[in-house]
């Protein structure tokens, strides 16, 4: 893919010799898996919609290639530039979320998308990684300089994003960001008073959502008592996993994808289990686990607390999203329309995940003179990457 000599001092060569290539290989594996599994899961959905059989496969391939290019471009940036980009993405994304509430297409009772030509953009997907990076910066600055109200600023950001998400409504994404925010707060060294307060606040928020948001009530009730409502998709997904057993029925031999409406998005993991077997699903899970553990290992060896918090927060978001999707497919969690990173079809999700992984790849690159940098790049000196 890349062929650079040690004497080459171009930006791409510098990137190649300092990047974590094991992490990069794992990400590329997921991207390839996503296209392969899309070929297995999406043709029946395309046929039902009167589209070309491989319509979603082609779209997925285009978004994966574009996303990987975005990932490399973002990973070339310094931590300081990453923060500036994240701030711009965050502000524009919030404005787009507000616009979607008034002018967005309503799908299944939610307004989360903006139609841009033939592409439906989900702004909240891009707000997520930008929020995590900026929250990590605020926590880091608050820990480094006690006079800065970092926790309060990060809390205000969470409240703002959560409000817009709940108005869509999107309780699942709200919960995901709240969990990542809590993880960052934990890394920043919260007291037991904060633990108790946040636990109480989280419980109160869950009860409020259960009592006031109809679709949340329905999904929780169906999860606790399947006989209380329609559990067709989850039951069908679980049946697919059972049919596939250890080694699967073979590529293209699955039947569940023909009757499962979201087989190419939310339930692609179930289709994978039926056609390729539990062994392949475990291998997929191992790749996700490797990425998460690899980044956590490297980030906790990092001296700069901003880089430590940011890389950890982003990969926790990545890992939690994967766990939630797989948990729903296995009927271990209430149904939630959350994609499996780089595997489920979806342009906004794929580009957003690649943007987040680009920041992770860039933040975990090897550096010289990291101790000389202030705030992960507040000073330009010492901010050049070296082999």
C-alpha positions in Angstrom: 0.0 0.0 0.0 2.8 2.4 1.0 6.4 2.2 0.0 8.6 4.7 1.7 12.3 4.7 2.4 13.7 5.8 5.8 15.3 8.8 4.2 12.0 10.1 2.8 10.8 13.0 5.0 7.5 13.7 3.3 4.4 14.0 5.4 3.1 10.6 4.2 6.4 8.9 4.8 6.6 10.4 8.3 3.1 9.1 8.9 3.9 5.6 7.7 7.0 5.2 9.9 5.2 6.5 13.0 1.7 5.0 12.7 0.7 1.9 14.6 0.5 -0.5 11.7 -1.0 -3.3 13.7 -3.9 -1.0 14.6 -4.2 0.2 11.0 -4.3 -3.5 9.8 -7.1 -4.3 12.2 -9.1 -1.3 10.9 -8.6 -2.3 7.3 -9.7 -5.9 8.2 -13.0 -4.4 9.5 -13.5 -2.4 6.4 -13.0 -5.5 4.2 -15.3 -7.5 6.4 -17.9 -4.8 6.0 -18.0 -5.0 2.2 -18.0 -8.9 2.3 -20.8 -9.0 4.8 -22.7 -6.4 2.9 -22.6 -8.7 -0.2 -24.2 -11.4 1.9 -26.9 -9.3 3.6 -27.9 -6.5 1.3 -29.0 -8.0 -2.1 -32.5 -9.1 -0.9 -33.2 -5.6 0.6 -32.1 -4.0 -2.7 -34.4 -6.3 -4.6 -37.4 -5.4 -2.4 -36.7 -1.7 -3.1 -36.4 -2.3 -6.9 -32.7 -1.4 -6.9 -29.7 -3.1 -8.5 -28.9 -6.3 -6.5 -25.5 -4.9 -5.4 -26.7 -1.3 -4.9 -25.8 -1.2 -1.2 -22.6 -3.1 -1.7 -21.4 -0.5 -4.2 -22.4 2.3 -1.9 -20.7 0.7 1.0 -17.5 0.3 -1.0 -17.6 3.9 -2.1 -18.1 5.1 1.5 -15.4 2.8 2.8 -12.8 4.1 0.3 -13.8 7.7 1.0 -13.8 7.0 4.8 -10.3 5.4 4.7 -9.1 8.4 2.8 -10.6 10.7 5.4 -9.1 8.6 8.2 -5.6 9.0 6.7 -6.1 12.7 6.2 -7.2 13.3 9.8 -4.5 11.1 11.2 -1.9 13.4 9.5 -3.0 16.4 11.7 -1.4 17.5 14.9 -3.5 17.2 18.1 -3.9 21.0 18.0 -5.3 20.9 14.5 -7.5 18.0 15.4 -9.1 20.1 18.1 -9.7 23.0 15.7 -11.3 20.6 13.2 -13.4 19.0 15.9 -14.7 22.4 17.0 -15.7 23.3 13.5 -17.4 19.9 13.0 -19.1 20.3 16.4 -20.6 23.7 15.7 -21.7 22.9 12.1 -23.0 19.5 13.3 -25.1 21.1 16.0 -26.6 23.6 13.5 -27.4 20.8 11.1 -29.1 18.8 14.0 -31.3 21.9 14.7 -32.1 22.2 11.0 -33.0 18.5 10.8 -35.6 19.0 13.5 -37.5 21.4 11.3 -36.6 20.3 7.7 -35.3 16.8 8.0 -37.1 13.7 6.7 -39.2 11.9 9.3 -38.3 8.2 9.4 -40.0 5.8 11.9 -41.1 8.8 13.9 -37.6 10.4 14.2 -36.1 13.5 12.5 -32.4 12.8 12.3 -31.5 13.1 8.6 -31.0 15.9 6.1 -31.4 15.0 2.4 -28.5 16.2 0.3 -29.2 15.1 -3.2 -29.4 11.3 -3.2 -27.5 11.1 0.2 -29.2 11.3 3.6 -26.9 12.9 6.1 -27.2 12.2 9.8 -25.5 15.2 11.5 -25.4 13.6 15.0 -23.0 10.9 13.7 -20.4 13.5 13.1 -21.1 15.4 16.3 -20.3 12.3 18.4 -16.5 12.0 17.7 -16.1 15.8 17.7 -17.9 16.0 21.1 -15.7 13.3 22.6 -12.5 15.0 21.5 -13.6 18.4 22.8 -14.8 16.9 26.1 -11.5 15.2 26.5 -9.7 18.5 25.9 -11.9 20.2 28.6 -11.3 17.4 31.1 -7.5 17.5 30.4 -7.3 21.3 30.8 -9.4 21.2 34.0 -7.0 18.6 35.4 -3.9 20.4 34.3 -5.1 23.8 35.5 -7.6 23.7 38.3 -8.7 27.3 37.7 -10.3 26.2 34.4 -13.9 24.7 34.9 -13.2 21.8 32.6 -15.8 19.5 34.2 -18.5 22.1 34.1 -17.7 23.0 30.4 -17.8 19.3 29.4 -21.1 18.9 31.3 -22.6 21.8 29.5 -21.6 20.3 26.2 -23.2 17.0 27.1 -26.4 18.7 28.2 -26.6 20.6 24.9 -25.9 17.6 22.7 -28.2 15.3 24.7 -31.1 17.9 24.5 -30.9 17.9 20.7 -30.6 14.1 20.5 -33.7 13.6 22.7 -35.6 16.1 20.6 -35.1 13.9 17.5 -35.6 11.5 19.5 -32.5 9.3 19.8 -32.2 7.9 23.3 -29.6 5.3 22.3 -27.1 7.8 21.0 -27.8 10.0 24.1 -27.0 7.0 26.3 -23.8 6.2 24.3 -22.4 9.7 24.7 -23.4 9.9 28.4 -21.4 6.6 29.0 -18.4 7.9 27.1 -18.6 11.2 29.0 -18.7 9.2 32.3 -15.7 7.2 31.2 -13.8 10.5 30.6 -14.8 11.8 34.0 -13.7 8.6 35.6 -10.3 8.9 33.9 -10.1 12.5 35.1 -10.4 11.2 38.7 -13.9 11.9 39.8 -14.8 11.7 43.5 -17.3 9.2 45.0 -19.8 12.0 45.4 -19.7 12.4 41.6 -20.1 8.7 41.2 -23.2 8.6 43.4 -24.6 11.8 41.8 -24.1 10.6 38.3 -25.6 7.2 39.0 -28.7 8.8 40.5 -29.0 11.2 37.6 -28.6 8.5 35.1 -31.3 6.3 36.8 -33.6 9.3 36.9 -33.0 10.0 33.3 -33.7 6.4 32.3 -37.0 6.4 34.3 -38.0 9.7 32.8 -37.4 8.4 29.3 -39.3 5.2 30.0 -42.3 7.1 31.3 -42.4 9.9 28.7 -41.0 8.5 25.4 -43.5 5.9 23.9 -41.0 4.0 21.8 -38.6 3.7 24.7 -41.4 2.3 26.8 -42.3 -0.2 24.1 -38.8 -1.4 23.5 -38.0 -1.8 27.2 -41.3 -3.6 27.8 -40.7 -5.9 24.8 -37.2 -6.7 26.1 -38.5 -7.5 29.6 -41.6 -9.3 28.4 -41.4 -10.4 24.8 -45.1 -11.3 24.8 -46.0 -7.7 25.4 -45.4 -6.6 21.8 -43.8 -7.2 18.4 -40.3 -8.6 18.8 -40.1 -9.9 15.2 -36.8 -8.5 14.2 -35.0 -9.5 17.4 -36.5 -13.0 17.4 -35.6 -13.4 13.7 -32.1 -12.2 14.3 -31.7 -14.7 17.2 -33.1 -17.5 14.9 -30.4 -16.6 12.3 -27.7 -17.0 14.9 -29.1 -20.4 16.0 -29.4 -21.6 12.4 -25.8 -20.6 11.6 -24.3 -22.6 14.5 -20.5 -22.7 14.6 -19.6 -22.8 10.9 -22.6 -21.2 9.2 -24.8 -22.4 6.3 -22.4 -20.9 3.7 -22.1 -17.6 1.8 -25.3 -16.7 0.1 -27.2 -19.7 1.7 -28.9 -17.8 4.5 -32.6 -17.2 4.3 -33.2 -14.9 7.3 -31.9 -11.9 5.3 -34.9 -12.2 2.9 -37.4 -11.5 5.7 -35.4 -9.2 8.0 -36.1 -5.6 7.1 -32.8 -4.1 8.4 -30.6 -7.1 7.5 -27.9 -4.8 5.9 -27.8 -2.2 8.7 -28.8 -2.9 12.3 -28.9 -6.7 12.0 -26.0 -7.5 9.7 -24.3 -9.3 12.6 -27.2 -11.8 12.6 -26.9 -12.4 8.9 -23.2 -13.0 9.3 -23.8 -15.5 12.0 -26.2 -17.5 9.8 -24.1 -17.6 6.7 -20.5 -17.6 8.2 -21.1 -19.1 11.6 -20.3 -18.2 15.2 -16.6 -18.8 14.6 -16.5 -15.9 12.2 -18.5 -13.7 14.5 -16.1 -14.5 17.3 -13.2 -13.5 15.0 -15.0 -10.3 14.2 -15.5 -9.7 17.9 -11.7 -10.3 18.4 -10.8 -7.6 15.9 -13.0 -5.1 17.7 -11.5 -6.1 21.0 -8.0 -5.9 19.6 -8.6 -2.3 18.4 -10.0 -1.2 21.7 -7.4 -2.9 23.9 -4.5 -1.8 21.6 -5.6 1.9 21.8 -6.2 1.8 25.5 -2.7 0.2 26.0 -1.0 2.9 24.0 -3.0 5.8 25.3 -2.3 4.9 29.0 1.4 5.0 28.2 1.0 8.5 26.9 2.4 11.4 29.0 0.1 14.0 27.6 -3.2 13.8 29.4 -5.2 15.3 26.5 -4.0 12.6 24.1 -4.6 10.0 26.8 -8.2 11.1 27.4 -9.0 11.7 23.7 -7.7 8.4 22.3 -9.3 6.5 25.2 -12.7 8.3 24.9 -12.9 7.8 21.1 -12.1 4.1 21.3 -14.5 3.6 24.2 -17.2 5.1 22.0 -16.2 2.8 19.1 -16.2 -0.3 21.4 -19.5 0.6 23.1 -21.3 1.1 19.9 -20.1 -2.3 18.7 -21.2 -4.0 21.9 -24.6 -2.4 21.8 -25.2 -3.5 18.2 -24.1 -7.1 18.9 -26.0 -7.2 22.2 -29.3 -6.2 20.3 -28.6 -8.9 17.7 -28.2 -11.5 20.4 -31.3 -10.3 22.4 -29.1 -9.3 25.3 -30.1 -5.6 25.1 -33.3 -3.7 24.1 -33.7 -3.0 20.4 -31.8 0.1 19.3 -31.1 1.3 15.8 -27.3 1.6 16.2 -24.9 0.5 13.5 -22.0 -2.0 13.8 -18.9 0.2 13.1 -17.6 -0.2 9.6 -19.7 -3.3 9.1 -23.3 -2.0 8.8 -24.3 -0.2 5.6 -24.7 3.5 6.1 -22.8 6.5 4.7 -23.0 8.8 7.6 -22.0 6.1 10.1 -19.1 4.9 8.0 -17.6 8.4 7.4 -18.1 9.3 11.1 -16.4 6.2 12.3 -13.5 6.7 10.0 -13.2 10.3 11.2 -13.1 9.1 14.8 -10.6 6.4 13.9 -8.5 8.9 12.0 -8.1 10.9 15.2 -7.3 7.7 17.1 -4.6 6.7 14.6 -3.1 10.2 14.7 -3.1 10.5 18.5 -1.4 7.1 18.9 1.4 7.7 16.5 5.0 7.6 17.9 6.4 11.0 18.9 9.6 12.5 20.0 9.6 15.4 22.5 6.0 14.8 23.6 6.9 16.1 27.1 7.8 19.5 25.5 4.3 19.9 24.1 1.7 21.7 26.2 -1.8 20.5 26.0 -1.2 18.0 23.2 0.0 20.7 20.7 -0.7 24.1 22.3 2.9 25.0 21.3 4.1 24.5 17.8 7.6 23.6 19.0 8.1 19.9 19.4 4.9 19.2 17.5 6.5 17.5 14.5 6.2 13.8 14.2 9.3 11.7 14.0 10.2 8.1 13.4 
